[in-house]
C-alpha cells in the first residue's frame, strides 16, 4: 500500500479573506498534506442574472451576487497564493467551473487540474482541460457510469493523464452513503487509479477508503467548522487534519507484508513464558 496524494480542499472556505487562506495553507503544510486546492468561477458564466439578482443575506450584502463576489478571489489574491505556496513549499491548484477560469488558472503553470463533480458532464469543458495535458483529478459525484465513461474517453483521446475520485456530493455525507466499494469497481471498469474526495464528518470513512489503495485523498479544511459557508460543516479543522494524516501514517506502517507463520523475536520470548506449562 502506498501513501495517497493528500489534498487539502480550501475551496471557498477562505471566505474571501487572503489571510484566512494563508492560515489554511499553513495548516495544510503543518499537517503534512501534499497540496491545497481552491475553486475558481466567473460568476457571470456560472450563474444566471436572475440567480445573481435574487435576495440572499450574507456578510457581503443582500443579493446572491454580493455573496458570490465576496467569496471569489481574483488575480491579486491568486498571485499572492502562488507566491505563498512556493514559499512554504506546498503544491496548489484549483477546480475551474468555466472556460474563462480555466484559462485564468493556466497562467500559473500549475501541475494539476481538477474536474469538480458538477463539471464532469460538460464535454466542451472536458476537452479544453484534457488539451492542456496536465494530470487531472476527476470527481465522480452526481454522475452515472455513462457520464464517467464519456469523461474517461475524452481524456484518453488526448493521452492526458488522469485519475478518478470517488465522491458523494452531499454536505456533510452520511457514512451509510459512502459506498466505498465503488472505488474498487471504478478501478476495474476504467483501468485507472482512483482516489477519494470526502465530504463526511470526521475521518473514519476516509481511513476506510485508504484500505482500497486509493491514489489520492481530498478533504475540505477550515479554521472553524462554525464559520459562515456551506462547506464549513463538512470540513476538517487542524486537529482533525493532524489526526487524519497521523492515522494514515500508522496504517501504512501497520499494513506490512504477507508473512504467514512469521514469529517476531519478541514473540519467542513471550512464547517461552506463556507456553511453559504445555508438555509436547
Protein Blocks (a to p, Z undefined) as FASTA:
>chain_A
ZZddddddfkjmnnopaklmmmmmmmmmmnopabdcdddddfklmpcfklmmpccddfkb
jbfklmmmmmpccfklmmmmmmmmmmnopadddddfbfklmmmmmmnopabdcddfklmm
mmklmmmmmmnopacdddfehiafklmmmmmmmmmmnopacddddddddddddfklnomm
lmmmmmmmnopadddddfbehjklmmmmmmnopabdcddddfblkbgcjklmmpccfklm
mmmmmmmmmmmmmnopadehiacfklmmmmmmmmmmpcZZ
